[in-house]
Amino acid sequence: YKCIISFWRDMMNTNRKNFGMRFIFVLFVFGFVLQGSVFAAQQQRRGKQQTNQKRGQKWKAEQLKRTTWYKALLENVNVHKDVVYGSDHEKTQALDIYVPKEAKGRLPLVVWIHGGGWRAGDKALCKAIGLVSKEYVVASVNYRLTNIAIFPAQIHDCKASIRYLRANADEYNIDP
């Protein structure tokens, strides 16, 4: 910082023929300061977007649970929440399974893998729950996000959930 000030004083004390050099120096310093402030603003905005996105997902999940059709639908459904299918033993490798209460025999399975580009999302926002009323078993899968595990891990988690569902098909009345 002190070397910049001393350079600026030297430039200002000289005659007018160094005006071009002074002008370039001022532009350089101004650009450097501007770049730093823009970078800081972008980082702050990214943090707010991620926080708002998480809040929005939680809000959507809560709104979905409050709706009357959702409550009416769940009256006729056996819900198996947070069934662990992976070795992680956390909610990141868990799934929710929705089975009709009055299931006769084995039923076809619909697997819901939430969106979010492997970066965000949650199994609670399952939009396929309505298929339970049409005599389907619905499984909503959670997988490790990219901030926890690098890319192929998400595919491996989805495959592991399918293997778990096939292995436990009898327990949930699934037609493998």
N, C-alpha and C positions, 0 to 999 in steps of 0.2 A: 504494500500500500504506500509506504514512504517513498519507494523508488518512482512510483507513478507521479506523486506530488512533486518530487524534485525534477523529474523530466518535464512536467508541465511548467514549472517556474522557469527552467532554462529556455523552454520554447517561447514563453511570453516575454522574456527579457531581450530576446534577439530582435533584429529588425524585421521589416515586412517581407523580405524575400523568403522567409521560412513559413509564410502563411499557409501554403499548401500542406506542408508537413504537420502544422498545428491542426488544420482542418481534418486530415486523415486520422490523426491521433484522437481527436474528439469523437469522430465517427466510430473509431474502434472501441473506445471506452463506452460510448453510448450503446453500441451494439452488444458489447459484452454484458452490460448491466441489463439491457432489455431482454437478452436471451435468458439470463438467470431468472428474471421475474416471470417471463413466459413459462419457463420450465417449472417454476414453483407453482404457478397457477394451474398448470396442467396436472401436476401431481395432486394438488388439492382437489381438483375437479374429479379425478379418477377415484380418489378415496370416497368422495361424496356419492359418486355414481354407484360404486360397489355397495356402500352402506344402504343407499336408497333401493338398490336392486334386492338386497337381502330383506329389507323391510317390506318391500312390495310382495315378495314371494310369501313371506309369513302372513301378510294381510290377506292375500288371495286364498291361502289355505284356510285361514280362519273364516273368511266369508263363505267359502264353499261348505264348510262344516255347519254353518248356521242356516243355510238355505233349507227350506221345508222339503224339497224333493230329495235332498241328500239324507235328511233324517228319516223320511219315509222309506227310502231305499234301504237304509241300513237296518231297518226293523226286520227285514226278511233275509238278512245276510249274516253269515258267520264271518267275523273279521279276525284274522290272525295278524296282529301288528308286530312289527320289528322282529321278524323271524330271521335269525342270523344264518346266512348261507356260506360265509367265507371264513377265513382264518383270522380276520381282523378282530372279530368279537366286539365290534363297535357298531353304532348305527350307520356307519358308512357302507358296510357290507350287510345290509339287511333288506328285507322286502316285506311288503304287506300283501296278504292273500285274502281275497274276498270270494267266499263260496256261498252259493244260494242255500238257505236253510232246508228247503224242500227239494233237494237234489235227488233225482231218481237215477241211480247208476253213475257211470262216469261221464264227466262233462268236458267239452273242449276248453282249452286254456288260451287266454289272451295275455300276453306279457307286455306291460307298459314300461317303456324305458323313457324316462323324462328327458326333455330337451335341455339346452343350455350350453351346447358346444363343449361338453365335458368339463366346463368351468363352473357352472352354477346349476341350481335346480334342486328339487327334492321330490321324493316319491309321494309325498302328501298331496301333490297337485295332480293326481291321477284323473285324467279325463275319460278313461275307459270304464269307470265304475258303473255307468249306466248299462253296460252289457251284462251285468250280473242278473238284471231282471229278465234278460233274454236267454237265461240258462247257460251262461258262460262262467267259468272261473277266471277271475282277473288277478294277476300278480303285478304289483307295482314295485319296480326294482330301484334301489339306491346303489350307487357305485362310488368308489373313491374319486374325488374331483382332482383336477390337474394341480391344484395347490397342495395336494397330499401325495399324489403319485404321478409319475410321468406317463405319457400317453398310452402305450399299449395296455396299461393296467386296467383302464376302464373297459376295454373289450374283454379282457380276461375276467373281470368281475361279472360282466353280463353273461359270459359263457358259464361261469361257475354257478350263477343263479339258475340257469336252464338245467344244468346237471343236477342241482339240488332239487328242483321241481320234478324232474324225471325220477330221481331216486325215491322221492317221497310222494309219488303220485297217488298211492293208495290212501294215504292219510288225508289228502285234500280232495278226493274224488275226481282226480284229473285223468283224462283219457290220454295216455302217452302216445 
